[in-house]
Each structure stands twice: as C-alpha cells, then as structure tokens.
Amino acid sequence: MMPAKFKMSKKGVGQLLKAPMIEAEMLRRAEVIRAVAVSIAPVGTSARDATPGHYKASFEVSSTLRGGRRRDRATATVRNTAYYARWVEYGTERVRAHHVLLRAAQAGGRG
C-alpha cells in the first residue's frame, strides 16, 4: 500500500485564512479570552476611582478578514477601552502590573 501524497496549494491556504469560518473561530476564541479577562479583572475600591468596575466593563472584541501584517487573514482582537487599561496591564512605579489580557490569553485561548 502506497502512502498518501499531499501537495499544498499556497493559494488554497490563503483562501482558507480569509474564510468566514476561520473568522468565526477567531471571534469565538476572542470571546473566550474576553470572558476570562472580565472574570479576573481587578475592580478599584479607592476614593479616587470615580466608577468602580469601569475597567471590568470596558473589554471589547472585534474581528476582520483583513488582519495580520499583510492584511491577508482573519483575525480577532480583544481590547480594553478604559484610558488607564495599559497601566492596569503593565503597572506603574506605584502600582503592580496585573497582566489581565496576558493571563486571559494564556488561560482562555485554548477554550
């Protein structure tokens, strides 16, 4: 019995990377990551926090068929729109980094 042969088509792979089903899967995974991020997001309790829970409520997901460096593939993005989100993620001199999106991607990206 002869082994099966496979010849990859670069054009076919390119079409697959732009397929709506791939975008749907990327979006599904991004929603899982967003859910994990919301569940582990810190909630401010100090008097300085004008709206406790604003960071937790500011996670968004978007997708596109024109993502990637060459704009040739489906991608999905999870982001936080709170103006101070980068300080929560990476920390400052006075506040420790929480790495919410990093931890969410590590935990939820496989879901």
N, C-alpha and C positions, 0 to 999 in steps of 0.2 A: 504494500500500500504506500503510495507516494504522499509526502507531507503536503498540506495545503500551502498555496502560494498567495502572497498578498502584495499588491503594488499600491502604494499610497498616491493619492492624487492631491497635489497641493491646492488645486482649485476647489476640489471637494471639501478639503479640510477648511479652507477659507469660507466656503458657503456654510459649513456646519457651525463655525464660530459666530456667524451672523444670524443663525436661525432663531426664530421666535422661541422655540423650545429651550434653547440654551439661555436666552434672556430670562425666560420664566424660571429656570432653575437657579440662575444667579440671583434673581429677585427673591426667590424662596429662601435661599441661604442668607441673603442680606436681612430679611425679616427675622430669621432665627437669631442672627447676631444682634439686631436691634432689640429684640425681646430680652436677650441675656444682658445687654448693656443697661436697659431700663431696670432690670431686676437688681443689678449690682451698683447702680449709680448712687453716689452719696447725695444726701439731702442736707442742705445748710440749715443750721438752727440758731446761728448767732443773730444779734440785733442788727448787724449790717445787712443781712440777707433780706432784701425787700420782698421777694416772693419765694419762700422756701418751696422746693420742688420744681422750680423753673428749669433747671438743668435736666432733671429726670424726664420732664415733659417735652424737651426740645430735640429729641432724636428723630431723624428723618431718613427715609430710604428713597432712592431713585434708581432708575435703570435706563440704559440706552443700548442701541445696536451699534453705535459708533464710538465705542470706548477703546481703551488701550492706547499705547504710544502712537500707533499708526492709525488710530480711529477705525479699525477694521474688525472689531469683535464686540460681542455683547458683554456688558459689564453692569454691575450694580454697586451702589455706593451707600454707605451708612455714615451719617454725619450728625453733629450736634450743632444747632444754630445759636445756642447761647453765646453771647460775646466773650464770656470767660471760659469757654469749653477747653481751649488749649491749656489754660492754667490748671484746670482740673486734671486733664490728661497728663501733662508733663511736669506739673508742680512749679513752684517758685522758690525763692530763697527762704520764705517763711512757711510755705505750705507744701506738704509732701505730695508727690505725684500719685495719682490714683490709677492711671493706665486703664481706664474703663473700656475704651474701644479695643485696646490691645488684648486685654483679658477676655472680652466678649468674643473677639475673633478667634482666639485660641480655643475657647470653650465651645462656642456655638457654630463655628464654621463647618464642623463635620456633621451637624444635626440634620 
